[in-house]
Amino acid sequence: MIQKEIYIIRHGQTDHNAKGIVQGKGVNLSLNDKGRNQAQAFFNAYKHVSFEIVYTSSLIRTHETAAPFIEQGIEHKIFSELDEISWGDFEGTIGTMESDAQFQQLLAKWKAGDIHAKPANTGESPFELQERQKRFVDYLRNTPQSKILIATHGRFIRAFMCTLTGAPLSEMDNFHHVNLCLYKVNLKDNGKFEIELNCEQSHLEGIQ
């Protein structure tokens, strides 16, 4: 039996996303036009789901992503535990995260199992990110709501899938994401989380 159905979405596109620039916890951009279209498309596809509560991070791009649901009167709670990882000095400064050597070296360390490695100056490690995720999971397990929408961030989701399923953080890059993708995770009666939908994107068809 399923105790809770949890829909976890990455926020819609921002201008930094479009340019491949690192955002992270310290960059608080709004959605761009494409991001708003993505948010509306997700709402159109999932407005039939009787969500009882919406959780977002403290960053405005998640609030705007979930806005069509919140505007329907669904309860909304903000948790800083859902914020994106802090990328420290990388935030807002890299032309493209795919081509920056230091950024790629950090990701390689994480993949090799060094989950305590972190960016310089206010950067956060995957271990630290997971510690705040665990606090949120403990809270989530004890909430009365059974149909839940969470709007959060890309790297957060990668780590969160490991946190929920018990996979090591070194495997977080196995969980892919794009703007406004959906992960659906069910909390079963045995206390375990199971992934039902993995980076689901069909609701985004036709958006340029």
C-alpha positions in Angstrom: 0.0 0.0 0.0 1.0 3.6 -0.6 1.0 6.0 2.3 2.1 9.1 0.4 2.4 10.1 -3.3 5.1 12.7 -3.7 5.5 14.7 -6.9 8.9 16.4 -7.0 9.6 18.9 -9.8 12.5 21.0 -10.8 11.8 24.7 -11.3 11.2 26.1 -14.7 13.9 27.7 -16.8 15.7 30.9 -15.8 18.0 33.0 -18.0 21.0 31.4 -16.2 19.7 27.9 -17.1 19.3 29.0 -20.7 23.0 30.1 -20.8 24.4 27.2 -18.7 25.4 29.4 -15.9 25.6 28.0 -12.3 22.8 29.3 -10.1 22.8 27.5 -6.7 21.4 28.6 -3.4 22.9 32.1 -3.6 21.3 33.2 -7.0 17.6 34.1 -6.7 16.4 34.6 -10.3 12.9 34.6 -11.6 11.7 32.3 -14.4 12.0 33.5 -17.9 9.2 33.3 -20.5 10.0 29.6 -21.3 10.1 28.8 -17.6 6.7 30.3 -17.1 5.3 28.3 -20.1 6.8 25.2 -18.6 5.1 25.9 -15.3 1.8 26.4 -17.0 2.2 23.2 -19.0 2.9 21.2 -15.9 -0.1 22.7 -14.2 -2.3 21.8 -17.2 -1.1 18.2 -17.1 -1.4 17.7 -13.4 -4.1 20.0 -12.2 -6.4 16.9 -11.8 -4.2 15.6 -9.0 -5.8 16.5 -5.6 -2.6 17.9 -4.0 -3.1 18.7 -0.4 0.0 20.8 0.1 2.8 22.4 -1.9 6.3 22.7 -0.6 8.9 25.0 -2.2 12.4 26.1 -1.4 13.0 29.6 -0.3 14.0 30.7 -3.8 11.6 32.5 -6.0 12.0 30.3 -9.1 10.3 27.5 -7.2 7.5 29.7 -5.9 6.8 30.9 -9.5 6.9 27.3 -10.8 4.3 26.2 -8.3 2.3 29.4 -8.5 -0.6 28.0 -10.6 -1.3 25.4 -7.9 -0.8 27.8 -5.0 -3.3 30.2 -6.7 -5.9 27.4 -6.5 -5.8 27.8 -2.8 -3.6 24.8 -2.0 -1.6 25.2 1.2 1.9 26.4 0.6 4.9 26.0 2.9 8.4 27.2 2.3 11.4 25.2 3.5 15.0 26.4 3.2 15.9 22.7 3.5 14.7 22.4 -0.1 17.1 25.1 -1.4 19.6 24.2 -4.1 23.1 23.2 -3.1 25.3 26.2 -2.5 27.9 26.3 -5.3 30.0 29.0 -3.5 32.4 30.8 -5.9 30.9 29.0 -8.9 27.6 30.8 -8.6 26.8 33.2 -11.4 30.4 33.4 -12.6 31.0 30.5 -15.0 30.3 31.0 -18.7 29.1 27.4 -19.0 29.3 24.8 -16.3 30.0 22.1 -18.9 33.2 23.7 -20.0 34.7 24.9 -16.7 37.5 22.6 -15.6 37.3 23.3 -11.9 33.6 22.7 -11.9 34.1 19.4 -13.7 36.8 18.3 -11.3 34.5 18.9 -8.3 31.8 16.7 -9.9 34.4 14.0 -10.6 35.4 14.0 -6.9 31.7 13.5 -5.9 31.3 10.7 -8.4 34.5 9.1 -6.9 32.9 9.1 -3.5 34.4 12.3 -2.0 31.0 13.6 -0.8 32.7 16.1 1.6 34.4 18.0 -1.2 32.8 21.4 -1.7 33.2 24.7 -3.7 35.2 27.5 -2.1 33.6 30.2 -0.1 30.2 29.3 1.3 30.0 26.2 -0.9 28.1 23.2 0.3 29.1 19.5 0.1 26.8 16.7 -1.0 27.1 15.4 2.6 25.9 18.7 4.0 23.1 18.9 1.5 21.9 15.5 2.4 21.9 16.3 6.1 19.3 19.1 5.6 17.4 16.8 3.2 17.2 14.2 6.0 15.6 16.8 8.3 12.9 17.5 5.7 12.3 13.8 5.1 11.8 13.3 8.9 9.2 16.1 8.8 7.6 14.7 5.6 7.1 11.3 7.1 5.0 12.7 9.9 2.8 15.0 7.9 -0.9 14.1 7.5 -1.1 14.9 3.8 -0.9 12.0 1.4 -0.7 13.8 -2.0 2.2 16.3 -2.0 3.9 18.6 -4.5 7.5 19.7 -4.0 9.1 22.3 -6.2 12.9 22.4 -5.8 16.2 22.3 -7.8 18.3 20.1 -10.1 21.3 19.1 -7.9 19.0 18.9 -5.0 16.8 16.4 -6.8 19.8 14.3 -7.8 20.9 14.0 -4.1 17.3 13.7 -2.9 16.7 10.6 -4.9 19.8 9.0 -3.2 18.5 10.2 0.2 15.1 8.7 -0.4 16.2 5.4 -1.9 19.3 4.8 0.1 21.7 5.0 -2.9 25.1 6.4 -2.2 25.6 10.1 -3.1 28.4 9.1 -5.5 25.5 7.8 -7.8 23.5 11.0 -7.8 24.4 11.8 -11.4 22.5 8.7 -12.4 19.3 10.7 -11.7 18.9 13.1 -14.6 17.0 16.4 -14.6 15.8 19.1 -16.9 13.8 22.2 -16.1 10.3 21.2 -15.0 10.9 17.5 -15.0 8.9 15.3 -12.6 10.0 12.6 -10.2 7.1 10.8 -8.6 8.0 9.0 -5.4 5.7 6.8 -3.3 6.1 6.2 0.4 5.0 2.7 1.0 3.6 1.1 4.2 6.9 -0.6 4.8 8.5 2.9 5.3 10.5 2.8 2.0 10.4 5.3 -0.8 10.0 3.9 -4.4 10.4 5.9 -7.6 7.5 5.6 -9.9 8.3 8.3 -12.5 11.9 9.2 -13.3 12.6 12.6 -15.0 9.1 12.5 -16.6 8.9 15.2 -19.3 5.9 14.3 -21.5 4.0 17.4 -20.2 6.7 19.6 -21.9 6.1 18.4 -25.4 5.7 21.3 -27.8 7.4 23.9 -25.7 10.3 25.6 -27.6 
